[in-house]
């Protein structure tokens, strides 16, 4: 199995980054643009507005793979704060399935992994460094 799948690991890292960022971006468009099925624009400079901006801008940067490591690190921290403020504090439980914080928990650790592993070969960062592949 290793010989079969290991050669695809770099490309799968890019796919993980893009798929995660697309999902994350949709949270930002929902908060700020009301799409899909949003509640309307949040109050300017509110915590909800800042979260939406980070989701929108950070998600877009991660999709194209630009400034991947610092952006992913910032978003990982944002999701850690969201997990504790939005899920642990109100429920009193650290267990994601109990406090309904599975998405924040997973985003936090996937972004932390991407910050450590990098963007993968299908990214603007890889292109700038000369390590991009066309596969």
C-alpha positions as a Markdown table, in Angstrom:
| # | Residue | x | y | z |
|---|---|---|---|---|
| 1 | Unk | 0.0 | 0.0 | 0.0 |
| 2 | Unk | 2.9 | 2.4 | 0.8 |
| 3 | Unk | 4.4 | 2.0 | -2.6 |
| 4 | Unk | 1.1 | 2.5 | -4.3 |
| 5 | Unk | -0.1 | 5.6 | -2.4 |
| 6 | Unk | 3.1 | 7.3 | -1.1 |
| 7 | Unk | 3.9 | 8.9 | -4.5 |
| 8 | Unk | 0.6 | 10.9 | -4.3 |
| 9 | Unk | 1.2 | 12.3 | -0.8 |
| 10 | Unk | 2.4 | 15.8 | -2.0 |
| 11 | Unk | -0.5 | 16.2 | -4.4 |
| 12 | Unk | -2.9 | 15.0 | -1.7 |
| 13 | Unk | -1.5 | 17.7 | 0.6 |
| 14 | Unk | -2.5 | 20.3 | -2.0 |
| 15 | Unk | -6.0 | 18.7 | -2.3 |
| 16 | Unk | -6.4 | 18.7 | 1.5 |
| 17 | Unk | -5.4 | 22.4 | 1.6 |
| 18 | Unk | -7.8 | 23.4 | -1.2 |
| 19 | Unk | -10.8 | 21.3 | 0.0 |
| 20 | Unk | -10.4 | 22.6 | 3.5 |
| 21 | Unk | -10.0 | 26.2 | 2.4 |
| 22 | Unk | -13.1 | 26.0 | 0.1 |
| 23 | Unk | -15.2 | 24.8 | 3.1 |
| 24 | Unk | -13.6 | 27.5 | 5.3 |
| 25 | Unk | -14.2 | 30.2 | 2.7 |
| 26 | Unk | -17.9 | 29.3 | 2.6 |
| 27 | Unk | -18.2 | 30.1 | 6.3 |
| 28 | Unk | -16.8 | 33.6 | 5.5 |
| 29 | Unk | -19.1 | 34.2 | 2.6 |
| 30 | Unk | -22.0 | 33.1 | 4.8 |
| 31 | Unk | -21.1 | 35.5 | 7.5 |
| 32 | Unk | -20.2 | 38.5 | 5.4 |
| 33 | Unk | -22.1 | 38.1 | 2.1 |
| 34 | Unk | -25.1 | 36.1 | 3.2 |
| 35 | Unk | -24.2 | 33.3 | 0.8 |
| 36 | Unk | -25.2 | 30.6 | 1.1 |
| 37 | Unk | -28.1 | 31.0 | 3.5 |
| 38 | Unk | -26.5 | 33.7 | 5.6 |
| 39 | Unk | -28.2 | 35.9 | 8.2 |
| 40 | Unk | -27.1 | 39.2 | 6.8 |
| 41 | Unk | -24.0 | 41.4 | 7.4 |
| 42 | Unk | -22.6 | 41.4 | 10.9 |
| 43 | Unk | -21.9 | 44.7 | 12.7 |
| 44 | Unk | -18.7 | 46.3 | 11.4 |
| 45 | Unk | -15.6 | 45.5 | 13.5 |
| 46 | Unk | -17.5 | 43.0 | 15.7 |
| 47 | Unk | -15.9 | 39.7 | 16.6 |
| 48 | Unk | -18.2 | 38.0 | 14.2 |
| 49 | Unk | -17.1 | 40.4 | 11.4 |
| 50 | Unk | -13.4 | 39.7 | 12.2 |
| 51 | Unk | -14.1 | 36.0 | 12.1 |
| 52 | Unk | -15.8 | 36.4 | 8.7 |
| 53 | Unk | -12.9 | 38.4 | 7.3 |
| 54 | Unk | -10.4 | 35.9 | 8.4 |
| 55 | Unk | -12.4 | 33.1 | 6.9 |
| 56 | Unk | -12.9 | 34.9 | 3.7 |
| 57 | Unk | -9.4 | 36.3 | 3.1 |
| 58 | Unk | -7.6 | 33.4 | 4.8 |
| 59 | Unk | -9.7 | 30.8 | 2.9 |
| 60 | Unk | -9.0 | 32.6 | -0.4 |
| 61 | Unk | -5.2 | 32.7 | 0.3 |
| 62 | Unk | -5.2 | 29.0 | 1.2 |
| 63 | Unk | -7.1 | 28.0 | -1.9 |
| 64 | Unk | -4.4 | 29.5 | -4.1 |
| 65 | Unk | -1.7 | 28.5 | -1.8 |
| 66 | Unk | -0.2 | 32.0 | -1.1 |
| 67 | Unk | 1.5 | 32.7 | 2.2 |
| 68 | Unk | 0.2 | 29.3 | 3.2 |
| 69 | Unk | 2.2 | 28.6 | 6.4 |
| 70 | Unk | 1.6 | 31.9 | 8.2 |
| 71 | Unk | -2.1 | 32.0 | 7.1 |
| 72 | Unk | -2.7 | 28.4 | 8.2 |
| 73 | Unk | -1.0 | 29.1 | 11.5 |
| 74 | Unk | -3.2 | 32.2 | 12.2 |
| 75 | Unk | -6.4 | 30.3 | 11.1 |
| 76 | Unk | -5.4 | 27.4 | 13.4 |
| 77 | Unk | -5.2 | 29.8 | 16.3 |
| 78 | Unk | -8.5 | 31.4 | 15.3 |
| 79 | Unk | -10.2 | 28.0 | 15.3 |
| 80 | Unk | -8.7 | 27.1 | 18.7 |
| 81 | Unk | -10.1 | 30.3 | 20.1 |
| 82 | Unk | -13.5 | 29.6 | 18.4 |
| 83 | Unk | -13.5 | 26.1 | 19.8 |
| 84 | Unk | -13.0 | 27.3 | 23.4 |
| 85 | Unk | -15.1 | 30.5 | 23.3 |
| 86 | Unk | -17.9 | 29.1 | 21.1 |
| 87 | Unk | -18.1 | 25.5 | 22.2 |
| 88 | Unk | -16.2 | 24.7 | 25.4 |
| 89 | Unk | -17.2 | 27.8 | 27.5 |
| 90 | Unk | -20.9 | 27.6 | 26.9 |
| 91 | Unk | -21.2 | 23.8 | 27.3 |
| 92 | Unk | -18.6 | 23.2 | 29.9 |
| 93 | Unk | -17.4 | 20.2 | 28.0 |
| 94 | Unk | -14.0 | 19.7 | 26.2 |
| 95 | Unk | -15.5 | 16.8 | 24.1 |
| 96 | Unk | -16.2 | 18.0 | 20.5 |
| 97 | Unk | -19.1 | 15.7 | 19.9 |
| 98 | Unk | -20.8 | 16.9 | 23.2 |
| 99 | Unk | -20.1 | 20.6 | 22.7 |
| 100 | Unk | -20.8 | 20.5 | 18.9 |
| 101 | Unk | -17.4 | 21.9 | 18.1 |
| 102 | Unk | -16.2 | 19.2 | 15.7 |
| 103 | Unk | -15.8 | 21.6 | 12.8 |
| 104 | Unk | -13.7 | 24.1 | 14.8 |
| 105 | Unk | -11.7 | 21.3 | 16.3 |
| 106 | Unk | -10.9 | 19.7 | 12.9 |
| 107 | Unk | -10.2 | 23.1 | 11.2 |
| 108 | Unk | -7.8 | 23.9 | 14.0 |
| 109 | Unk | -5.7 | 20.7 | 13.6 |
| 110 | Unk | -5.9 | 20.6 | 9.8 |
| 111 | Unk | -4.7 | 24.2 | 9.6 |
| 112 | Unk | -1.9 | 23.4 | 12.1 |
| 113 | Unk | -0.8 | 20.4 | 10.0 |
| 114 | Unk | -0.8 | 22.6 | 6.8 |
| 115 | Unk | 1.2 | 25.3 | 8.6 |
| 116 | Unk | 3.8 | 22.6 | 9.5 |
| 117 | Unk | 3.7 | 20.6 | 6.2 |
| 118 | Unk | 3.4 | 23.5 | 3.8 |
| 119 | Unk | 1.1 | 24.0 | 0.8 |
| 120 | Unk | 2.0 | 21.1 | -1.3 |
| 121 | Unk | 3.1 | 21.3 | -5.0 |
| 122 | Unk | 0.0 | 22.8 | -6.4 |
| 123 | Unk | 0.3 | 26.3 | -4.9 |
| 124 | Unk | 1.6 | 29.8 | -5.7 |
| 125 | Unk | 4.1 | 29.3 | -2.8 |
| 126 | Unk | 5.5 | 26.2 | -4.5 |
| 127 | Unk | 5.6 | 28.1 | -7.8 |
| 128 | Unk | 7.5 | 31.0 | -6.3 |
| 129 | Unk | 10.0 | 28.6 | -4.7 |
| 130 | Unk | 10.3 | 26.6 | -7.9 |
| 131 | Unk | 9.0 | 23.3 | -6.4 |
| 132 | Unk | 5.6 | 23.3 | -8.2 |
| 133 | Unk | 4.5 | 20.2 | -10.2 |
| 134 | Unk | 2.0 | 19.9 | -13.0 |
| 135 | Unk | 0.9 | 16.3 | -12.3 |
